[in-house]
């Protein structure tokens, strides 16, 4: 099963009944530079993976644990749907999700674009 499919399937249980997912985006809480400067074990101890599940009404921030984006383990927070996530730039794009500053790798930039274009279409 593809990564985005696993993320979408595991995120669905934390949404309201019938609430469709427009996009899923993987993020992490720690900078990749932390691993380079302090070592991988410190990075793994401090980093948490997140899944942003974008729906027509809200953006749900889900905890995915310390090892992978694949499986949502609980709700961390919620953002209003009016929140623009992009445009993504560089290799790691930062997204402010409540008190957390999340980092999104460029492989998820097309998902950010999908989420923001759905927001723009809903506003017209």
Number of C-alpha atoms within 10 A of each C-alpha: 5 7 14 18 12 15 22 22 14 18 26 16 12 16 15 8 8 7 14 14 19 16 23 26 23 27 26 25 17 19 17 14 10 15 16 11 10 10 11 13 10 13 19 14 10 14 19 19 22 30 31 24 25 29 19 17 14 17 25 24 26 25 22 25 18 16 11 15 22 22 21 25 16 17 16 15 15 16 16 12 17 15 15 15 20 17 11 19 12 9 11 19 18 20 17 12 18 12 7 14 15 22 21 24 18 15 12 19 22 15 21 24 17 17 26 21 13 16 20 12 8 10 8 5
